[in-house]
């Protein structure tokens, strides 16, 4: 079997894995980034925007790698930058195809190596450490050796296979439902906004009463990166008539950089576990088969969508929630709500807790008034000495996960993981023994934001 030895191996090239690999390579570590798809960035290439760069006071609270990514996207016309949103705090639209190109550019510039089209297939562990992993693709298996391994799989596959303690769902085991993003062209946004002006009850204020003023028809019409969420009365009516093909109470779409194009975030699969192969396989099929029925619903019942047509389906289903890894610290909802910033904070989050019902309609929303800190201890497995976690599956409870799962927070986490992993390799220590003061100084030098006092 072919072997590759690096200082750091990152499994999974989504927003968190990408940031970790690039950051670690920039620090001089030898890095291999492994990805199961043929591109990097994960859901950055789906049409979803970055949310919550701004906090409730409209201060930018996420910097570093995530802000650099946006700046570089803006430089090539692939983003409008951060736009205030009365519902989502802020939206930062990314052209999904330029995002894939930029991800490759940043990896190449940093000097990290990549291995695409590979799935994790085996993990070898000795004395509480991972000594090697095997990845497989195109009928070939490759053994990867490293000092530090980073789980960027989104579903904690590496941690789970290594025997690390993982959490899943709420106290009843229920997981948030996935979606499959798809895009429509031929949408008349002005006509849709006129419809909202005539029917303001189709806006979400009745079901989400704490949305700030200004989330109205003119916001949807004039904001380049607007996300629309609503049509609850229409959906309820259509469900009673048997004309709504999904088990949810809202429609969500995101305006795209191409005029007349929107990304639809409305597909819902219930009682689904994205870490289960059977659920994942059936879900991919069921999600695709919901698309024609949703397009028909839009054409028949939603003004402005009469002439819409399908332009893009994301490469894979978007799993909102699966496993989370138990770290040396657990970030709890209590700490998030009170805006607690521990001494080992490596990034901030102020996005509201957004937990979709995995068994039916509805969403739980908890407001976060002040940015809270993500502790470094939540990024290091408590069970596996040389295993770090980036992206969604960091050590948070089920409710707090509803806030920290957004992509720019995953990037902030990834930057800290990359820096810490490189420091651990250089110092010959395990990740949990990295000097936190030095790590925070490094992050600040890279323009990360660790406290609102720095704003």
C-alpha positions in Angstrom: 0.0 0.0 0.0 1.3 3.5 -0.8 2.1 5.6 2.2 2.2 9.4 2.6 3.7 11.0 5.7 3.0 14.6 6.7 3.1 16.7 9.8 -0.7 17.2 9.7 -3.4 15.3 7.8 -6.8 17.0 7.5 -9.7 14.7 6.5 -12.5 16.8 4.9 -12.1 19.9 2.7 -15.3 21.8 3.7 -15.1 25.4 5.2 -13.4 24.2 8.4 -11.0 21.7 6.9 -10.0 24.2 4.2 -9.2 26.8 6.7 -7.3 24.4 8.9 -5.2 23.0 6.0 -4.3 26.4 4.6 -3.5 28.0 7.9 -1.3 25.1 9.1 0.6 25.1 5.7 1.1 28.9 6.0 2.8 28.2 9.4 5.3 26.0 7.7 3.8 22.6 8.5 3.6 19.9 5.9 -0.1 19.3 5.3 -2.2 16.9 3.3 -5.9 17.7 2.8 -8.1 14.8 1.8 -11.6 15.3 0.3 -14.2 12.9 -0.9 -15.5 15.2 -3.7 -13.7 16.7 -6.7 -13.6 20.2 -5.3 -13.0 22.0 -2.0 -15.2 24.2 0.2 -18.1 21.9 0.8 -21.3 23.9 1.1 -19.4 27.1 0.1 -20.2 25.8 -3.4 -23.9 25.3 -2.8 -25.4 28.8 -3.2 -25.7 29.3 0.6 -24.4 32.6 1.9 -22.2 33.1 5.0 -24.4 34.3 7.9 -23.7 36.4 11.0 -20.4 38.1 10.2 -22.1 41.1 11.9 -23.5 41.0 15.4 -26.7 42.6 16.7 -24.8 45.9 17.0 -23.7 45.6 13.3 -20.1 45.1 14.3 -18.0 42.6 12.3 -17.1 39.9 14.8 -15.4 37.3 12.5 -12.1 38.2 10.8 -9.0 36.2 9.8 -9.3 33.5 7.2 -13.0 33.9 6.8 -12.8 37.6 6.1 -9.8 37.0 3.8 -11.9 34.6 1.8 -14.7 37.2 1.4 -12.2 39.9 0.5 -10.7 37.8 -2.2 -14.1 36.8 -3.5 -15.1 40.5 -3.7 -11.9 41.2 -5.7 -13.0 38.9 -8.5 -16.6 40.0 -8.4 -17.8 36.9 -6.6 -19.3 38.6 -3.5 -21.0 41.8 -2.5 -19.4 41.7 0.9 -21.4 41.8 4.2 -25.0 43.2 4.0 -27.1 43.8 7.1 -30.1 41.5 7.5 -32.9 42.2 10.1 -33.4 38.4 10.4 -30.0 36.8 9.9 -27.8 39.6 11.3 -25.9 39.7 8.0 -25.7 37.9 4.7 -22.5 37.5 2.7 -23.2 36.0 -0.7 -20.6 34.0 -2.5 -20.6 32.9 -6.1 -20.5 29.1 -5.6 -18.2 28.4 -8.6 -15.7 31.2 -7.8 -15.7 29.9 -4.2 -14.4 26.5 -5.5 -11.8 28.1 -7.6 -10.6 30.3 -4.7 -10.4 27.3 -2.4 -8.0 25.6 -4.8 -6.0 28.9 -5.2 -5.5 29.3 -1.4 -4.4 25.7 -0.9 -1.9 25.9 -3.8 -0.5 29.2 -2.5 -0.1 27.8 1.0 1.8 24.7 -0.2 -0.7 22.2 1.2 -1.1 19.0 -0.8 -4.5 17.5 -1.7 -5.9 14.1 -2.3 -9.4 14.2 -3.8 -12.1 11.5 -4.5 -11.1 9.6 -1.4 -13.1 8.2 1.5 -11.8 7.4 4.9 -11.8 3.6 5.2 -9.6 2.7 8.2 -8.0 4.2 11.3 -5.1 2.7 13.3 -4.6 3.7 16.9 -1.9 3.0 19.5 -1.6 4.2 23.1 -4.5 6.7 22.7 -3.1 8.2 19.5 -4.0 7.8 15.8 -0.9 6.5 14.1 -2.3 6.2 10.6 -5.5 6.4 8.5 -6.3 4.7 5.3 -8.3 6.4 2.5 -9.6 4.7 -0.5 -10.6 5.9 -4.0 -10.6 4.6 -7.6 -9.7 1.1 -6.4 -6.6 2.3 -4.6 -5.9 2.6 -0.9 -3.4 5.0 0.6 -2.1 4.9 4.2 -1.5 8.4 5.7 0.8 8.9 8.6 1.0 12.2 10.6 1.7 13.7 14.0 -1.7 15.3 14.1 -4.9 14.4 12.5 -7.8 16.9 11.9 -11.4 15.7 11.5 -13.0 18.0 9.0 -15.6 15.5 7.8 -18.6 17.4 9.1 -20.0 14.2 10.5 -17.1 13.4 12.8 -16.3 10.2 10.8 -12.6 10.2 11.7 -13.4 10.7 15.4 -16.0 8.0 15.4 -13.8 5.5 13.7 -11.0 6.3 16.1 -13.2 5.5 19.1 -13.6 9.1 20.4 -16.7 9.8 22.4 -19.3 11.4 20.2 -22.7 13.0 20.8 -25.6 12.9 18.4 -28.8 15.0 18.4 -30.8 16.1 21.4 -31.7 14.2 24.5 -34.1 12.0 22.4 -31.5 11.5 19.7 -33.5 13.7 17.2 -31.3 15.3 14.5 -32.0 18.4 12.5 -33.2 17.6 9.0 -31.0 17.9 5.9 -31.7 19.8 2.7 -30.6 19.7 -0.9 -29.8 23.0 -2.4 -30.9 23.7 -5.9 -31.1 26.9 -8.0 -33.8 28.4 -10.2 -33.4 30.9 -13.0 -36.1 33.1 -14.6 -37.3 34.5 -11.3 -38.8 38.0 -11.3 -37.8 39.4 -7.9 -39.7 42.7 -8.5 -42.9 40.8 -9.1 -42.4 38.7 -6.0 -41.6 41.8 -4.0 -44.9 43.4 -5.3 -46.7 40.3 -4.1 -45.2 40.8 -0.6 -46.2 44.4 -0.6 -49.8 43.4 -1.3 -49.7 40.4 1.1 -47.4 41.3 4.0 -48.9 38.4 6.0 -46.6 36.2 3.8 -43.6 37.7 5.6 -42.5 35.7 8.7 -43.2 38.2 11.4 -46.2 36.3 12.8 -44.2 33.1 13.3 -40.8 34.8 14.2 -41.8 37.8 16.2 -38.3 39.0 17.2 -37.2 39.9 13.6 -36.0 43.5 13.6 -37.8 46.2 11.7 -37.0 46.4 8.0 -37.5 42.8 6.9 -40.1 43.6 4.3 -40.8 43.6 0.6 -38.4 46.4 -0.2 -35.6 44.7 1.7 -36.1 41.6 -0.5 -36.2 43.8 -3.6 -33.2 46.0 -3.0 -30.7 43.9 -1.0 -28.4 42.0 -3.3 -27.7 39.2 -0.9 -31.2 38.9 0.5 -32.5 35.7 2.0 -36.3 35.4 1.9 -38.0 33.3 4.5 -41.7 33.1 4.7 -44.9 32.2 2.8 -46.2 30.4 5.9 -49.9 31.1 5.2 -49.5 30.0 1.6 -47.7 26.8 2.6 -50.4 26.0 5.1 -53.1 26.5 2.6 -51.3 24.4 0.0 -50.7 21.6 2.5 -54.4 21.4 3.3 -55.1 21.2 -0.5 -52.4 18.5 -1.0 -50.2 20.8 -3.1 -47.2 21.2 -0.9 -44.6 18.4 -1.4 -42.4 19.1 1.7 -43.0 18.8 5.4 -42.1 22.2 6.5 -43.9 25.5 7.2 -41.7 28.0 5.3 -40.0 28.7 2.0 -36.4 29.9 2.0 -34.5 31.2 -1.0 -31.3 33.2 -1.5 -30.7 35.7 -4.3 -27.7 34.8 -6.4 -25.1 36.9 -8.2 -26.8 36.2 -11.6 -29.9 38.4 -12.0 -33.1 36.4 -11.8 -31.4 33.4 -10.1 -32.1 32.2 -6.6 -30.9 29.2 -4.5 -33.7 27.2 -2.9 -33.3 26.0 0.7 -36.7 24.3 1.1 -36.3 20.6 0.7 -36.7 18.7 4.0 -36.2 15.1 5.0 -37.5 13.9 8.3 -36.1 11.3 10.8 -32.8 11.4 8.9 -29.3 10.6 10.1 -26.6 11.8 7.8 -24.0 9.5 9.4 -26.1 6.4 8.4 -25.4 5.0 4.9 -29.0 3.9 4.3 -30.5 7.2 5.4 -27.9 9.1 3.3 -28.5 7.0 0.2 -32.3 7.1 0.4 -32.2 10.8 1.3 -30.2 11.7 -1.8 -32.8 10.1 -3.9 -35.8 11.4 -2.0 -34.4 15.0 -2.0 -33.9 15.0 -5.8 -37.4 13.7 -6.3 -38.8 16.6 -4.3 -37.4 19.1 -6.7 -39.9 18.8 -9.6 -42.8 19.0 -7.2 -41.4 22.1 -5.6 -40.7 23.8 -8.9 -44.3 23.1 -9.9 -45.5 24.6 -6.6 -43.5 27.7 -7.2 -44.7 28.1 -10.8 -48.3 27.5 -10.0 -48.7 29.5 -6.7 -45.8 32.0 -6.2 -45.9 35.3 -8.1 -42.6 36.0 -9.8 -41.8 32.3 -10.3 -44.2 31.6 -13.2 -41.3 31.2 -15.6 -38.7 29.7 -13.4 -36.5 26.9 -14.5 -33.9 24.6 -12.9 -30.3 25.7 -13.3 -28.2 23.8 -10.7 -28.5 21.0 -8.1 -25.8 20.8 -5.4 -23.4 17.9 -5.6 -24.4 16.4 -2.3 -27.2 16.7 0.3 -26.6 19.3 3.0 -26.5 17.6 6.4 -27.4 20.0 9.1 -26.5 17.8 12.0 -25.0 14.4 12.8 -22.3 13.6 15.3 -20.4 16.0 17.5 -17.1 15.1 19.3 -16.7 15.4 23.0 -13.7 17.7 23.6 -11.8 18.8 26.7 -14.5 21.5 27.0 -18.2 21.5 26.1 -19.7 24.8 25.0 -23.2 25.0 26.4 -26.3 27.1 25.6 -26.0 28.7 29.1 -22.6 30.1 28.2 -23.7 31.1 24.7 -26.8 33.0 25.9 -24.8 35.0 28.5 -22.1 35.9 26.0 -19.4 34.2 27.9 -15.9 34.5 26.5 -13.5 32.1 28.2 -9.7 32.7 28.5 -9.1 30.3 25.7 -11.5 31.9 23.2 -10.4 31.4 19.6 -13.3 33.0 17.8 -16.7 34.6 18.3 -20.3 33.8 17.3 -23.4 35.9 17.6 -25.7 34.0 15.3 -29.0 33.0 16.9 -29.7 29.4 17.9 -31.5 27.9 14.8 -32.7 24.3 15.4 -34.9 22.8 12.7 -37.4 20.2 13.8 -36.2 16.8 12.5 -39.5 15.1 13.0 -41.9 17.6 11.5 -42.6 21.3 10.9 -41.2 24.2 12.9 -37.9 25.7 14.1 -36.7 26.5 17.6 -35.0 30.0 17.8 -33.1 31.4 20.7 -31.7 34.9 20.5 -28.0 35.5 21.4 -27.8 39.2 22.5 -24.0 39.4 22.8 -21.2 37.5 21.0 -19.9 34.4 22.8 -16.5 32.8 22.7 -15.7 29.4 21.2 -13.2 27.8 23.6 -10.0 26.1 22.3 -10.8 23.1 24.5 -13.8 22.3 22.3 -11.6 21.7 19.3 -9.5 18.9 20.8 -10.8 15.4 21.4 -10.7 14.4 25.1 -10.0 10.8 24.2 -7.5 10.8 21.3 -4.4 12.7 22.1 -3.5 13.9 18.5 -7.0 14.4 17.1 -8.4 17.9 16.5 -11.9 18.8 15.3 -12.8 21.5 12.9 -16.1 22.7 11.3 -19.5 21.6 12.6 -18.7 18.7 15.0 -16.8 20.6 17.7 -17.7 20.0 21.3 -21.0 21.9 21.8 -24.3 20.9 23.1 -27.3 20.2 20.8 -28.8 23.7 21.1 -25.6 25.7 20.8 -24.8 23.7 17.7 -27.8 25.5 16.1 -25.6 28.7 16.2 -22.1 27.4 15.7 -22.8 25.3 12.6 -22.7 28.3 10.2 -19.8 28.3 7.7 -17.9 31.4 8.7 -17.7 30.1 12.3 -16.5 26.8 10.9 -13.7 28.8 9.1 -12.8 30.6 12.3 -12.5 27.3 14.1 -10.5 25.9 11.3 -8.0 28.8 11.4 -7.4 28.1 15.1 -7.1 24.4 14.6 -4.5 25.0 11.8 -2.4 27.4 13.9 -2.6 25.2 17.0 -1.7 22.0 15.0 1.3 23.7 13.5 2.4 25.0 16.9 2.0 21.5 18.4 4.1 19.9 15.7 6.8 22.5 16.0 6.9 22.3 19.8 6.7 18.5 19.9 3.6 18.6 22.2 0.1 17.3 22.0 -2.6 19.8 20.8 -4.1 20.3 24.2 -0.8 21.5 25.6 -0.3 24.3 23.1 0.4 27.6 24.7 -3.1 29.3 24.5 -1.6 32.8 25.0 0.7 32.3 22.0 -2.1 30.8 20.0 -4.3 33.8 20.6 -1.5 36.2 19.8 -1.0 34.3 16.5 -4.7 34.5 15.7 -4.8 38.2 16.4 -1.8 38.8 14.2 -3.8 37.1 11.4 -6.6 39.5 12.0 -8.9 37.1 13.8 -11.4 38.7 16.2 -11.4 37.2 19.7 -13.2 39.8 21.8 -15.7 42.7 21.3 -13.2 44.9 23.1 -11.0 44.6 20.0 -13.6 46.1 17.7 
